[in-house]
């Protein structure tokens, strides 16, 4: 387990804690909406690549503290310089709230489903801001990919319905109702489906995530390819085999 390391990223370190909420990439437990077309093992490999790209971006971002809040056990994919804390039990709202509760001072939380994230995308939320500021990173599916609070308060998260189309709207309204100044980060697509994966890989073609998609063609595509190749193979065999030839038989 790696310990906290500050100032690894370039530039002057912000006083912010950067949190990553994630699941260990275990087949059958992560990216289940990618199966089908991918197998559970392929989906886990894609999830591992997404998490690795995310942690690379975290390490390159100048912050005071970097924390992976993990459901599961760390693996070889965990780089040095990341502190690991276990996720608590409960719904996603409870787990996010508990992650913020581990912080003193400004905190910014992201997930593992946006491997296209970069220090530049996170930078606005790391600048100096006054008390009562919040940063909100909207996701294209109606949720959010990032949430920053200059004064972490778990009550701002608990009870927000998660993983539904109105998640982002309800969470943003909760921040406004608390009197916070809510500032926007860029709109990003998070990876839930195979189509999402292809689109995100096109946005960030040089990362591990994009390479992981190239390394595993979905089974349905493999099957179509095999079916298309079968007639051609049969034709080739028919033109090269002479029925009158005799020889040893198995």
Secondary structure, DSSP 8 states (H G I E B T S, - for coil): ------S-SSSS--S-EEEEEEE---TTTS-GGGTTTS-HHHHHHHHHHHHHHHHHHHHTS--SEEEEEEES---TT--TT-EEEE--SS-HHHHHHHHHHT-SS-EEEE-SS-TT--HHHHHGGGS---TTEEEEEEBTTSSEEEEEESS--GGGTTT---SSTTHHHHHHHHHHHTT-EEEE---B----SHHHHHHHHHHSTTSHHHHHHHT---HHHHHHHHHHHHHHHHHHHHHH--TT------
